[in-house]
Amino acid sequence: MLVECANLQDIRAKYFTASSVRELFESIDNHSIIEFVKETHFNCQLLLQFYITCIAFVLHVSFIICQLLFDFIFIQLIILSLSTLHGTE
């Protein structure tokens, strides 16, 4: 996004010209990069992406925990059923 996004070409031209991220950080004044980030609201997009990633992670972990709990309960029911069949309850 910092050097390749075509939609931001006009805004980028106001602050810097760089052909790679490496060139950007090696040769462009930090204030220009910061002003570009502010104007494009890139910082808000990063924060939003961070929140979305965190939510996805929590949902994924919750799913895994629910799956493990379901598996545990299912195994306990099988053990109970087997012990009932053999009269060893």
C-alpha positions in Angstrom: 0.0 0.0 0.0 2.8 2.4 0.8 4.4 2.3 -2.6 2.1 0.2 -4.9 -1.5 1.0 -4.4 -2.7 2.7 -7.6 -5.7 4.3 -5.8 -3.3 6.3 -3.6 -1.0 7.4 -6.4 -2.1 11.1 -6.3 -1.8 11.4 -2.5 1.5 9.5 -2.5 3.0 11.9 -5.1 2.4 14.8 -2.7 4.7 13.2 -0.1 7.2 11.0 -1.8 8.2 8.9 -4.8 9.7 5.5 -4.1 9.8 2.3 -6.1 10.1 -0.1 -3.2 9.4 -0.2 0.6 13.2 -0.4 1.2 13.8 2.7 -0.9 11.0 4.4 0.9 12.4 3.9 4.4 16.0 4.4 3.4 15.6 7.7 1.4 12.4 9.4 2.4 12.0 11.7 5.4 9.9 10.0 8.2 7.6 13.0 8.5 6.6 12.6 4.9 5.7 9.0 5.4 3.8 9.8 8.6 1.8 12.6 6.8 1.0 10.2 4.0 -0.2 7.6 6.5 -2.4 10.2 8.2 -4.0 11.5 5.0 -4.7 8.0 3.7 -6.0 6.8 7.0 -3.7 3.9 6.7 -3.3 3.8 10.4 -7.0 3.3 10.9 -7.0 0.5 8.3 -4.1 -1.2 10.2 -6.0 -0.9 13.5 -9.2 -2.3 11.9 -7.2 -5.1 10.4 -5.7 -5.8 13.8 -9.1 -5.9 15.4 -10.5 -8.2 12.7 -7.5 -10.5 13.1 -8.0 -10.6 16.9 -11.7 -11.4 16.6 -11.0 -14.1 14.0 -8.3 -15.6 16.4 -10.7 -15.6 19.4 -13.5 -17.2 17.3 -11.1 -19.8 16.0 -9.8 -20.6 19.5 -13.4 -20.7 20.8 -14.3 -23.1 18.0 -11.4 -25.4 19.0 -12.4 -25.3 22.6 -16.0 -26.1 21.8 -14.8 -29.0 19.6 -12.6 -30.4 22.3 -15.4 -30.1 24.8 -17.8 -31.9 22.5 -15.2 -34.6 21.9 -14.7 -35.0 25.6 -18.4 -35.3 26.3 -18.9 -37.7 23.4 -16.1 -40.0 24.7 -17.6 -39.9 28.2 -21.0 -40.9 26.8 -19.4 -43.8 24.9 -17.6 -44.9 28.1 -20.8 -44.7 30.1 -22.7 -46.7 27.4 -20.0 -49.4 27.3 -20.0 -49.7 31.1 -23.8 -49.9 31.1 -23.7 -52.7 28.5 -21.2 -54.7 30.5 -23.1 -54.0 33.8 -20.1 -52.4 35.4 -21.7 -49.1 36.1 
